[in-house]
Amino acid sequence: MDRDSASIVAVIDDDDDVGDVLGGLLETMGYQVETYRSGMDFLSDAQMDRLACLIVDQNMPRMTGLEMIERLSDRGLNIPSLLITGIHDAEVERKAASLGVMTVLEKPMSHHELLRFISVTVG
């Protein structure tokens, strides 16, 4: 996968409002965004070679954000990722770090921190 040509920010969140707000914010900042409502949808539909980074909710039905990232890792895909969680959990942070997640943000998150992550990974 050619990470240099990847340009899309993928937002994976089961909450329609959160996905729409994050997607809208990033689009107004000039980024290309694709939203997915579950890890399963993302894994089956996303064009991985076009993704610059991921914004992933941890607490989703059927598959957590970390489980989804772990499946990507098992496929040999290491896409820069930011994990969003509603509750601070040291075990989640430890697991995220072991999977190479770059940032873990607790809801409600700072848009400044989110945009900093995006600017570093997308440019």
C-alpha positions as semicolon CSV with decimal commas, in nm:
position;residue;x (nm);y (nm);z (nm)
1;M;0,000;0,000;0,000
2;D;0,134;0,342;-0,096
3;R;0,073;0,553;0,214
4;D;0,202;0,866;0,036
5;S;-0,093;0,873;-0,206
6;A;-0,355;0,796;0,060
7;S;-0,577;1,095;0,127
8;I;-0,903;0,989;0,288
9;V;-0,988;1,017;0,656
10;A;-1,218;0,733;0,762
11;V;-1,454;0,795;1,055
12;I;-1,591;0,475;1,211
13;D;-1,860;0,541;1,472
14;D;-2,197;0,377;1,531
15;D;-2,350;0,704;1,653
16;D;-2,490;0,880;1,346
17;D;-2,465;1,223;1,509
18;V;-2,099;1,181;1,606
19;G;-2,006;1,045;1,264
20;D;-2,189;1,327;1,087
21;V;-2,039;1,599;1,309
22;L;-1,684;1,467;1,275
23;G;-1,724;1,413;0,902
24;G;-1,869;1,763;0,856
25;L;-1,594;1,924;1,062
26;L;-1,321;1,753;0,865
27;E;-1,484;1,830;0,531
28;T;-1,508;2,199;0,619
29;M;-1,134;2,185;0,691
30;G;-1,079;2,052;0,338
31;Y;-1,029;1,682;0,407
32;Q;-1,185;1,396;0,211
33;V;-1,392;1,189;0,453
34;E;-1,568;0,854;0,442
35;T;-1,792;0,751;0,732
36;Y;-1,880;0,400;0,842
37;R;-2,135;0,301;1,108
38;S;-1,957;-0,015;1,224
39;G;-1,625;-0,190;1,217
40;M;-1,782;-0,465;1,006
41;D;-1,899;-0,211;0,745
42;F;-1,555;-0,053;0,739
43;L;-1,369;-0,383;0,702
44;S;-1,595;-0,498;0,419
45;D;-1,637;-0,170;0,227
46;A;-1,331;0,053;0,272
47;Q;-1,065;0,086;0,004
48;M;-0,769;0,051;0,239
49;D;-0,510;0,185;-0,005
50;R;-0,690;0,522;-0,017
51;L;-0,697;0,579;0,362
52;A;-0,460;0,825;0,522
53;C;-0,588;0,770;0,876
54;L;-0,874;0,641;1,090
55;I;-1,087;0,796;1,362
56;V;-1,242;0,501;1,544
57;D;-1,497;0,481;1,824
58;Q;-1,404;0,219;2,082
59;N;-1,752;0,122;2,201
60;M;-1,949;-0,011;1,906
61;P;-2,182;-0,311;1,891
62;R;-2,051;-0,645;1,758
63;M;-1,690;-0,524;1,730
64;T;-1,501;-0,267;1,934
65;G;-1,269;-0,017;1,776
66;L;-0,966;-0,204;1,908
67;E;-1,095;-0,533;1,770
68;M;-1,132;-0,367;1,431
69;I;-0,779;-0,223;1,446
70;E;-0,648;-0,563;1,552
71;R;-0,810;-0,723;1,245
72;L;-0,638;-0,465;1,026
73;S;-0,307;-0,543;1,195
74;D;-0,364;-0,916;1,137
75;R;-0,398;-0,833;0,764
76;G;-0,069;-0,645;0,775
77;L;-0,239;-0,304;0,752
78;N;-0,110;-0,035;0,985
79;I;-0,313;0,277;0,915
80;P;-0,252;0,570;1,152
81;S;-0,540;0,561;1,400
82;L;-0,703;0,778;1,663
83;L;-0,930;0,599;1,911
84;I;-1,226;0,775;2,071
85;T;-1,364;0,644;2,399
86;G;-1,639;0,759;2,630
87;I;-1,466;0,640;2,947
88;H;-1,100;0,660;3,046
89;D;-0,974;0,302;3,073
90;A;-0,607;0,221;3,133
91;E;-0,648;-0,126;2,980
92;V;-0,794;0,021;2,660
93;E;-0,505;0,268;2,642
94;R;-0,250;-0,012;2,698
95;K;-0,407;-0,229;2,426
96;A;-0,432;0,072;2,192
97;A;-0,062;0,144;2,238
98;S;0,028;-0,221;2,173
99;L;-0,166;-0,204;1,843
100;G;0,010;0,116;1,737
101;V;-0,283;0,353;1,791
102;M;-0,131;0,701;1,781
103;T;-0,381;0,884;1,999
104;V;-0,663;0,800;2,241
105;L;-0,912;1,079;2,310
106;E;-1,191;1,076;2,565
107;K;-1,536;1,211;2,472
108;P;-1,613;1,492;2,460
109;M;-1,292;1,548;2,273
110;S;-1,112;1,864;2,181
111;H;-1,149;1,950;1,814
112;H;-0,801;2,101;1,838
113;E;-0,649;1,764;1,934
114;L;-0,846;1,588;1,663
115;L;-0,734;1,833;1,395
116;R;-0,373;1,813;1,514
117;F;-0,380;1,434;1,467
118;I;-0,530;1,474;1,119
119;S;-0,281;1,740;1,013
120;V;0,011;1,522;1,125
121;T;-0,115;1,210;0,947
122;V;-0,270;1,362;0,634
123;G;-0,066;1,678;0,600
